[in-house]
Amino acid sequence: MALVVTGAAVLSTQAVAQDFARIGFVNTDRMLREANSSRTAQTKLEQEFSRREKEIDDAGSALKTASDRFERESTTMSESQRQTRQRQLMDQDREFQRKRREFQEDLNSRKQEELQQILDRANRIVKQVAEAEKYDVILQEAVYVNPKLDITDKVIKALNGAK
């Protein structure tokens, strides 16, 4: 009997604590998709990298054209001409691959920088909302969340309004 009473007391204490604990949830993916700062960062990155991307695309097209021409003309070339052109194409391809790899690394690095800035701002906003509305816990990842706990809209609104 004492065990039943103790168990009931523990359960009622937990229930009372849960009634008083204020919990919120922020959907980080949705926040990043819908926040104006994310769209601004995406536009900024596109402008920053568009010229290099076009250069790489042009270099790829030039390499393809040169390779196609080599395939067509290789039957009429001497062995030394063929080897020379083949080496040139291999060098050109190696340079193209290097530039493409560098471009991708630079783009990924800048995306991470921009994302980190957005996340830092978002976390500050989440903390402000939590403090202003007296939340005890704000979760960012969960298997299931009751929609009434979701404060993502408030955070997006605050994030879009903050400068």
Backbone as ProteinMPNN parsed JSONL, in Angstrom:
{"seq_chain_A": "MALVVTGAAVLSTQAVAQDFARIGFVNTDRMLREANSSRTAQTKLEQEFSRREKEIDDAGSALKTASDRFERESTTMSESQRQTRQRQLMDQDREFQRKRREFQEDLNSRKQEELQQILDRANRIVKQVAEAEKYDVILQEAVYVNPKLDITDKVIKALNGAK", "coords_chain_A": {"N_chain_A": [[0.816, -1.185, 0.0], [1.951, 1.251, 0.776], [3.78, 1.589, -1.266], [2.141, 2.073, -3.487], [0.959, 4.492, -2.752], [3.244, 6.126, -2.629], [4.074, 5.962, -5.307], [1.876, 7.177, -6.562], [2.104, 9.727, -5.487], [4.536, 10.571, -6.618], [3.854, 10.573, -9.341], [1.799, 12.515, -9.328], [3.241, 14.753, -8.546], [4.951, 15.044, -10.75], [3.024, 15.578, -12.708], [2.007, 18.02, -11.788], [4.308, 19.595, -12.027], [4.643, 19.503, -14.781], [2.364, 20.894, -15.568], [3.033, 23.445, -14.865], [5.375, 23.98, -16.211], [6.471, 25.641, -19.011], [6.546, 24.942, -22.32], [7.999, 25.164, -25.521], [8.307, 24.899, -29.111], [10.466, 25.066, -31.916], [10.587, 24.902, -35.336], [13.294, 24.416, -37.014], [14.131, 23.951, -39.695], [11.928, 24.902, -41.19], [11.905, 27.525, -40.324], [14.347, 28.424, -41.379], [13.789, 28.199, -44.081], [11.703, 30.033, -44.464], [12.391, 32.494, -43.406], [13.196, 35.898, -43.985], [15.864, 36.662, -43.94], [17.204, 34.366, -44.711], [16.483, 34.114, -47.379], [17.58, 36.476, -48.345], [20.297, 35.98, -47.884], [20.678, 33.828, -49.644], [20.262, 35.077, -52.136], [22.365, 36.909, -52.043], [24.576, 35.146, -52.068], [24.202, 33.959, -54.586], [24.621, 36.175, -56.262], [27.259, 36.744, -55.582], [28.654, 34.469, -56.455], [27.903, 33.974, -59.068], [29.319, 34.899, -61.362], [31.736, 33.404, -61.311], [30.635, 30.851, -61.486], [29.537, 30.939, -64.045], [31.893, 31.214, -65.548], [33.069, 28.722, -65.037], [31.14, 27.029, -66.143], [31.369, 27.846, -68.814], [34.014, 27.084, -69.315], [33.747, 24.322, -69.074], [32.06, 23.803, -71.237], [33.749, 24.587, -73.331], [35.775, 22.689, -73.029], [34.345, 20.349, -73.611], [33.649, 20.829, -76.276], [36.228, 20.931, -77.425], [37.04, 18.331, -76.908], [35.164, 16.838, -78.378], [35.833, 17.733, -80.938], [38.428, 16.748, -81.111], [37.881, 13.986, -81.084], [36.597, 13.724, -83.554], [38.622, 14.549, -85.336], [40.83, 12.995, -84.77], [41.395, 10.682, -86.193], [42.61, 11.499, -88.513], [44.984, 12.585, -87.768], [48.531, 12.658, -87.106], [50.439, 10.317, -85.123], [52.013, 11.631, -83.163], [50.827, 14.181, -83.12], [48.284, 13.481, -82.207], [48.893, 12.463, -79.639], [49.925, 14.766, -78.458], [47.685, 16.533, -78.53], [45.955, 15.012, -76.981], [47.25, 15.056, -74.504], [47.052, 17.813, -74.022], [44.28, 18.07, -73.811], [43.851, 16.473, -71.542], [45.272, 17.974, -69.627], [43.77, 20.321, -69.71], [41.316, 19.314, -68.834], [42.003, 18.495, -66.235], [42.638, 20.982, -65.082], [40.137, 22.199, -65.299], [38.602, 20.525, -63.609], [39.891, 21.057, -61.183], [39.326, 23.809, -60.832], [36.547, 23.68, -60.672], [36.213, 22.162, -58.355], [37.426, 23.859, -56.439], [35.691, 26.033, -56.633], [33.291, 24.863, -55.69], [34.049, 24.222, -53.075], [34.57, 26.8, -52.041], [32.019, 27.95, -52.328], [30.472, 26.263, -50.658], [31.717, 26.809, -48.206], [31.119, 29.548, -47.866], [28.336, 29.369, -47.799], [28.003, 28.015, -45.39], [29.021, 29.946, -43.624], [27.129, 32.022, -43.924], [24.803, 30.654, -43.12], [25.45, 30.081, -40.466], [25.493, 32.667, -39.38], [22.788, 33.35, -39.662], [21.61, 31.375, -38.059], [22.723, 32.051, -35.574], [21.548, 34.583, -35.128], [18.859, 33.757, -35.152], [18.791, 32.061, -32.92], [19.245, 33.932, -30.906], [16.883, 35.402, -31.152], [14.987, 33.395, -30.556], [15.627, 32.983, -27.892], [14.957, 35.511, -26.869], [12.17, 35.559, -27.362], [11.443, 33.391, -25.769], [12.155, 34.334, -23.212], [10.577, 36.661, -23.037], [7.99, 35.624, -23.177], [7.99, 33.893, -21.15], [8.844, 31.117, -21.315], [9.906, 27.885, -20.316], [11.366, 25.906, -21.547], [12.633, 25.546, -24.806], [12.415, 23.634, -27.59], [14.194, 22.326, -30.414], [14.346, 20.118, -31.979], [12.402, 17.266, -32.414], [10.576, 14.214, -32.216], [7.823, 14.148, -32.283], [5.529, 16.839, -32.069], [3.068, 18.624, -30.461], [0.948, 20.763, -32.178], [0.103, 23.066, -30.79], [2.243, 23.783, -29.23], [4.097, 24.804, -30.923], [6.091, 27.451, -31.772], [7.159, 28.54, -33.998], [6.153, 30.324, -35.968], [6.007, 32.747, -34.518], [8.715, 33.179, -34.03], [9.752, 33.399, -36.635], [8.37, 35.68, -37.476], [9.415, 37.574, -35.643], [12.106, 37.375, -36.336], [12.059, 38.261, -38.988], [11.263, 40.844, -38.524], [13.296, 41.908, -37.056], [16.396, 43.627, -37.266]], "CA_chain_A": [[0.0, 0.0, 0.0], [2.842, 2.416, 0.836], [4.371, 1.732, -2.596], [1.113, 2.667, -4.337], [0.825, 5.891, -2.344], [4.477, 6.792, -3.065], [4.009, 6.062, -6.774], [0.859, 8.184, -6.892], [2.661, 11.029, -5.115], [5.536, 10.917, -7.638], [3.125, 10.9, -10.57], [1.089, 13.788, -9.18], [4.273, 15.794, -8.536], [5.354, 15.242, -12.146], [1.909, 16.208, -13.417], [1.965, 19.422, -11.366], [5.475, 20.251, -12.626], [4.384, 19.671, -16.209], [1.352, 21.938, -15.724], [3.649, 24.748, -14.684], [6.49, 24.152, -17.145], [6.023, 26.165, -20.301], [7.404, 24.344, -23.339], [7.77, 25.604, -26.893], [9.054, 24.184, -30.148], [10.784, 25.826, -33.122], [10.95, 24.083, -36.48], [14.456, 25.108, -37.569], [14.116, 23.877, -41.16], [10.902, 25.825, -41.691], [12.372, 28.87, -40.017], [15.388, 28.775, -42.343], [13.162, 28.337, -45.403], [10.751, 31.132, -44.549], [12.931, 33.761, -42.898], [13.694, 36.817, -45.012], [17.332, 36.682, -43.913], [17.673, 33.217, -45.498], [16.319, 34.474, -48.798], [18.576, 37.513, -48.625], [21.604, 35.315, -47.94], [20.709, 33.045, -50.88], [20.439, 36.044, -53.229], [23.73, 37.432, -51.897], [25.491, 34.096, -52.536], [24.035, 33.821, -56.037], [25.31, 37.308, -56.884], [28.686, 36.626, -55.301], [29.268, 33.343, -57.139], [27.369, 33.768, -60.418], [30.36, 35.116, -62.379], [32.623, 32.224, -61.305], [29.873, 29.701, -61.98], [29.461, 31.08, -65.504], [33.232, 30.914, -66.071], [33.257, 27.27, -64.974], [30.254, 26.451, -67.16], [31.976, 28.129, -70.126], [35.201, 26.233, -69.434], [33.243, 22.969, -69.308], [31.586, 23.755, -72.627], [34.929, 24.647, -74.194], [36.43, 21.386, -72.918], [33.513, 19.389, -74.335], [33.816, 21.147, -77.701], [37.578, 20.509, -77.811], [37.063, 16.867, -76.858], [34.391, 16.375, -79.539], [36.633, 18.013, -82.136], [39.527, 15.779, -81.096], [37.322, 12.69, -81.486], [36.334, 13.773, -84.999], [39.832, 14.77, -86.122], [41.939, 12.139, -84.344], [41.71, 9.657, -87.209], [43.437, 12.088, -89.58], [46.199, 13.15, -87.173], [49.674, 11.764, -86.901], [50.497, 9.805, -83.744], [52.563, 12.664, -82.275], [49.796, 15.21, -82.969], [47.228, 12.905, -81.384], [49.371, 12.422, -78.253], [50.02, 16.155, -77.984], [46.311, 17.018, -78.293], [45.406, 14.243, -75.87], [47.856, 15.628, -73.296], [46.446, 19.134, -73.831], [42.915, 17.857, -73.314], [43.944, 15.982, -70.166], [45.655, 19.122, -68.803], [42.611, 21.201, -69.682], [40.323, 18.667, -67.977], [42.517, 18.555, -64.869], [42.466, 22.375, -64.652], [38.694, 22.398, -65.157], [38.181, 19.814, -62.396], [40.444, 21.799, -60.041], [38.555, 25.043, -60.667], [35.201, 23.321, -60.238], [36.337, 21.728, -56.962], [37.669, 25.068, -55.642], [34.44, 26.778, -56.632], [32.351, 24.166, -54.814], [34.533, 24.385, -51.704], [34.339, 28.195, -51.658], [30.579, 28.141, -52.206], [30.034, 25.576, -49.434], [32.247, 27.544, -47.065], [30.322, 30.771, -47.721], [26.985, 28.98, -47.368], [28.101, 27.712, -43.959], [29.175, 31.217, -42.914], [25.83, 32.7, -43.934], [23.891, 29.852, -42.31], [25.817, 30.264, -39.058], [25.032, 33.997, -38.975], [21.331, 33.286, -39.539], [21.307, 30.567, -36.871], [23.069, 32.832, -34.384], [20.463, 35.564, -34.959], [17.636, 33.028, -34.821], [18.897, 31.598, -31.533], [19.034, 35.111, -30.051], [15.448, 35.705, -31.224], [14.296, 32.346, -29.798], [15.858, 33.271, -26.476], [14.162, 36.695, -26.539], [10.763, 35.132, -27.307], [11.304, 32.53, -24.588], [12.194, 35.171, -22.013], [9.429, 37.572, -23.033], [6.747, 34.875, -22.968], [8.233, 33.052, -19.971], [8.97, 29.685, -21.603], [10.94, 27.21, -19.537], [12.158, 25.105, -22.471], [12.335, 25.629, -26.236], [13.038, 22.514, -28.3], [14.365, 22.529, -31.846], [14.188, 18.846, -32.668], [11.56, 16.33, -31.684], [9.91, 13.229, -33.06], [6.449, 14.632, -32.41], [5.24, 18.05, -31.317], [1.697, 19.094, -30.552], [0.986, 22.07, -32.849], [-0.1, 24.2, -29.883], [3.542, 24.131, -28.647], [4.953, 25.32, -31.996], [6.22, 28.911, -31.788], [7.957, 28.876, -35.182], [5.613, 31.535, -36.595], [6.429, 33.901, -33.712], [10.142, 33.374, -34.229], [9.929, 33.906, -38.009], [7.892, 37.072, -37.474], [10.415, 38.373, -34.926], [13.331, 37.359, -37.125], [11.836, 39.127, -40.155], [11.13, 42.208, -38.062], [14.564, 42.353, -36.45], [17.443, 44.037, -38.221]], "C_chain_A": [[0.871, 1.263, 0.0], [3.481, 2.675, -0.519], [3.398, 2.413, -3.555], [0.964, 4.152, -4.022], [2.044, 6.688, -2.794], [4.467, 6.981, -4.579], [3.011, 7.115, -7.206], [1.379, 9.584, -6.585], [3.687, 11.49, -6.148], [4.842, 11.337, -8.925], [2.405, 12.234, -10.449], [2.074, 14.949, -9.135], [4.751, 16.081, -9.948], [4.256, 15.948, -12.918], [1.824, 17.686, -13.063], [3.12, 20.186, -11.995], [5.242, 20.48, -14.114], [3.338, 20.75, -16.45], [1.976, 23.318, -15.643], [4.818, 24.997, -15.63], [5.928, 24.605, -18.482], [7.021, 25.708, -21.354], [7.005, 24.863, -24.703], [8.639, 24.812, -27.843], [9.266, 25.115, -31.33], [11.239, 24.852, -34.189], [12.067, 24.822, -37.229], [14.457, 25.091, -39.092], [13.125, 24.871, -41.746], [11.338, 27.272, -41.468], [13.412, 29.324, -41.049], [14.816, 28.963, -43.745], [12.382, 29.637, -45.535], [11.287, 32.477, -44.067], [13.485, 34.6, -44.045], [15.215, 36.804, -45.076], [17.914, 35.504, -44.691], [17.583, 33.515, -46.987], [17.347, 35.523, -49.216], [19.961, 36.897, -48.767], [21.741, 34.521, -49.232], [20.953, 33.964, -52.078], [21.861, 36.596, -53.221], [24.75, 36.419, -52.425], [25.402, 33.916, -54.048], [24.762, 34.942, -56.766], [26.822, 37.177, -56.748], [29.359, 35.559, -56.17], [28.814, 33.16, -58.592], [28.437, 33.924, -61.507], [31.287, 33.905, -62.463], [31.908, 30.99, -61.837], [29.758, 29.744, -63.499], [30.8, 30.759, -66.152], [33.475, 29.404, -66.099], [32.381, 26.574, -65.997], [30.832, 26.648, -68.562], [33.208, 27.254, -70.356], [34.797, 24.782, -69.7], [32.75, 22.795, -70.728], [32.758, 23.755, -73.604], [35.664, 23.308, -74.188], [35.655, 20.332, -73.71], [33.657, 19.594, -75.843], [35.172, 20.658, -78.198], [37.677, 18.987, -77.852], [36.311, 16.272, -78.055], [35.176, 16.573, -80.834], [37.795, 17.032, -82.237], [39.036, 14.414, -81.575], [37.093, 12.648, -83.0], [37.626, 13.786, -85.818], [40.96, 13.782, -85.815], [42.327, 11.093, -85.392], [42.62, 10.199, -88.303], [44.749, 12.679, -89.051], [47.309, 12.115, -87.147], [49.69, 11.351, -85.436], [51.007, 10.869, -82.782], [51.551, 13.799, -82.068], [48.682, 14.726, -82.029], [47.656, 12.898, -79.912], [49.449, 13.828, -77.658], [48.64, 16.701, -77.637], [45.674, 16.293, -77.109], [45.946, 14.778, -74.539], [47.244, 17.0, -72.982], [45.028, 19.005, -73.257], [42.924, 17.368, -71.863], [44.326, 17.109, -69.205], [44.477, 20.077, -68.63], [41.523, 20.623, -68.752], [40.749, 18.734, -66.512], [42.334, 19.965, -64.289], [40.987, 22.689, -64.411], [38.193, 21.753, -63.862], [38.674, 20.544, -61.142], [39.622, 23.055, -59.768], [37.143, 24.741, -60.156], [35.205, 22.914, -58.764], [36.544, 22.942, -56.038], [36.402, 25.903, -55.519], [33.457, 26.166, -55.628], [32.751, 24.319, -53.346], [34.279, 25.801, -51.201], [32.853, 28.459, -51.437], [30.066, 27.486, -50.917], [30.498, 26.316, -48.179], [31.419, 28.81, -46.803], [28.894, 30.462, -47.282], [26.975, 28.704, -45.871], [28.231, 28.986, -43.129], [27.837, 31.933, -42.797], [24.834, 31.969, -43.039], [24.187, 30.058, -40.822], [25.357, 31.626, -38.555], [23.524, 34.002, -38.755], [20.948, 32.507, -38.285], [21.63, 31.308, -35.572], [21.979, 33.866, -34.076], [19.185, 34.875, -34.509], [17.657, 32.555, -33.372], [18.717, 32.759, -30.547], [17.546, 35.466, -30.004], [14.656, 34.685, -30.416], [14.439, 32.616, -28.307], [15.035, 34.478, -26.032], [12.681, 36.342, -26.407], [10.527, 34.301, -26.049], [11.272, 33.357, -23.302], [10.973, 36.065, -21.915], [8.134, 36.845, -22.702], [6.876, 33.834, -21.863], [8.149, 31.544, -20.257], [10.089, 29.122, -20.749], [11.902, 26.449, -20.447], [11.678, 25.383, -23.889], [13.118, 24.512, -26.901], [13.159, 22.855, -29.78], [14.233, 21.237, -32.633], [13.364, 17.925, -31.793], [10.926, 15.374, -32.678], [8.472, 13.665, -33.319], [6.287, 15.87, -31.552], [3.768, 18.403, -31.539], [1.745, 20.499, -31.165], [0.794, 23.264, -31.917], [1.202, 24.633, -29.192], [4.468, 24.819, -29.649], [4.943, 26.851, -32.004], [7.028, 29.386, -32.999], [7.467, 30.156, -35.837], [6.039, 32.794, -35.847], [7.905, 34.219, -33.965], [10.422, 33.937, -35.624], [9.508, 35.372, -38.079], [8.903, 37.994, -36.799], [11.711, 38.477, -35.709], [13.214, 38.273, -38.334], [11.726, 40.584, -39.75], [12.416, 42.776, -37.495], [15.565, 42.698, -37.537], [18.794, 43.727, -37.692]], "O_chain_A": [[0.562, 2.231, -0.695], [3.705, 3.826, -0.894], [3.812, 3.252, -4.355], [0.854, 4.974, -4.932], [1.901, 7.806, -3.289], [4.818, 8.053, -5.073], [3.283, 7.874, -8.136], [1.123, 10.522, -7.339], [3.711, 12.665, -6.516], [5.205, 12.347, -9.529], [2.409, 13.014, -11.401], [1.768, 16.029, -9.639], [4.938, 17.243, -10.31], [4.545, 16.841, -13.713], [1.593, 18.519, -13.94], [2.934, 21.314, -12.452], [5.601, 21.529, -14.647], [3.42, 21.46, -17.453], [1.5, 24.257, -16.281], [5.206, 26.149, -15.823], [4.999, 23.993, -19.01], [8.203, 26.046, -21.287], [5.819, 24.989, -25.008], [9.585, 24.14, -27.432], [8.365, 25.865, -31.708], [12.165, 24.07, -33.975], [11.796, 25.75, -37.991], [14.752, 26.108, -39.719], [13.446, 25.597, -42.687], [11.152, 28.128, -42.333], [13.368, 30.456, -41.531], [15.306, 29.793, -44.51], [12.395, 30.27, -46.59], [10.66, 33.506, -44.317], [14.148, 34.09, -44.948], [15.791, 36.924, -46.157], [18.995, 35.618, -45.268], [18.495, 33.205, -47.753], [17.909, 35.456, -50.309], [20.712, 37.256, -49.673], [22.803, 34.534, -49.855], [21.771, 33.648, -52.942], [22.485, 36.732, -54.273], [25.678, 36.788, -53.145], [26.422, 33.74, -54.714], [25.439, 34.702, -57.766], [27.568, 37.464, -57.684], [30.509, 35.728, -56.577], [29.309, 32.262, -59.274], [28.452, 33.158, -62.47], [31.591, 33.431, -63.557], [32.499, 30.18, -62.551], [29.867, 28.714, -64.165], [30.843, 30.102, -67.192], [34.019, 28.874, -67.068], [32.823, 25.631, -66.653], [30.793, 25.74, -69.393], [33.419, 26.745, -71.457], [35.454, 24.094, -70.481], [32.992, 21.763, -71.354], [32.758, 23.013, -74.585], [36.124, 22.847, -75.233], [36.257, 19.513, -74.404], [33.775, 18.625, -76.594], [35.264, 20.046, -79.262], [38.327, 18.426, -78.734], [36.778, 15.313, -78.669], [35.189, 15.707, -81.708], [38.109, 16.543, -83.322], [39.701, 13.761, -82.38], [37.371, 11.637, -83.644], [37.723, 13.128, -86.853], [41.952, 13.745, -86.542], [43.483, 10.675, -85.452], [43.329, 9.431, -88.952], [45.537, 13.22, -89.827], [47.082, 10.905, -87.163], [49.025, 11.97, -84.605], [50.474, 10.996, -81.68], [51.431, 14.322, -80.96], [48.207, 15.472, -81.173], [46.879, 13.282, -79.037], [49.085, 14.048, -76.503], [48.451, 17.271, -76.562], [44.94, 16.898, -76.327], [45.199, 14.933, -73.573], [46.955, 17.309, -71.826], [44.64, 19.733, -72.344], [42.102, 17.798, -71.053], [43.781, 17.201, -68.105], [44.225, 20.576, -67.533], [40.897, 21.355, -67.986], [39.921, 19.004, -65.642], [41.923, 20.117, -63.139], [40.635, 23.361, -63.442], [37.443, 22.373, -63.109], [37.948, 20.635, -60.152], [39.264, 23.336, -58.624], [36.613, 25.463, -59.311], [34.301, 23.283, -58.013], [35.914, 23.038, -54.984], [36.078, 26.413, -54.446], [32.866, 26.878, -54.815], [31.899, 24.52, -52.481], [33.827, 25.989, -50.072], [32.474, 29.116, -50.467], [29.304, 28.103, -50.171], [29.752, 26.429, -47.207], [31.064, 29.104, -45.662], [28.309, 31.2, -46.489], [26.052, 29.109, -45.166], [27.629, 29.1, -42.061], [27.456, 32.393, -41.721], [24.101, 32.603, -42.28], [23.266, 30.192, -40.016], [24.881, 31.736, -37.425], [23.035, 34.582, -37.786], [20.068, 32.926, -37.534], [20.895, 31.201, -34.591], [21.544, 34.01, -32.934], [18.506, 35.346, -33.596], [16.646, 32.642, -32.676], [18.113, 32.593, -29.487], [17.014, 35.792, -28.943], [13.75, 35.058, -29.67], [13.475, 32.489, -27.552], [14.473, 34.473, -24.936], [12.016, 36.769, -25.464], [9.531, 34.488, -25.351], [10.458, 33.106, -22.414], [10.395, 36.217, -20.839], [7.272, 37.396, -22.016], [5.989, 33.004, -21.666], [7.479, 30.799, -19.542], [11.091, 29.79, -20.491], [13.096, 26.354, -20.163], [10.477, 25.449, -24.149], [14.343, 24.45, -26.79], [12.33, 23.58, -30.33], [14.027, 21.274, -33.846], [13.594, 17.815, -30.588], [10.764, 15.706, -33.852], [7.972, 13.56, -34.439], [6.831, 15.954, -30.451], [3.298, 18.467, -32.675], [2.518, 21.34, -30.703], [1.268, 24.36, -32.216], [1.265, 25.727, -28.63], [5.508, 25.356, -29.266], [3.899, 27.467, -32.219], [7.524, 30.513, -33.012], [8.279, 30.995, -36.225], [6.391, 33.796, -36.469], [8.288, 35.381, -34.095], [11.236, 34.848, -35.775], [10.203, 36.2, -38.668], [9.215, 39.067, -37.317], [12.342, 39.533, -35.745], [14.162, 38.983, -38.671], [12.056, 41.472, -40.537], [12.601, 43.993, -37.46], [15.557, 42.099, -38.612], [19.795, 43.999, -38.355]]}, "name": "protein", "num_of_chains": 1, "seq": "MALVVTGAAVLSTQAVAQDFARIGFVNTDRMLREANSSRTAQTKLEQEFSRREKEIDDAGSALKTASDRFERESTTMSESQRQTRQRQLMDQDREFQRKRREFQEDLNSRKQEELQQILDRANRIVKQVAEAEKYDVILQEAVYVNPKLDITDKVIKALNGAK"}
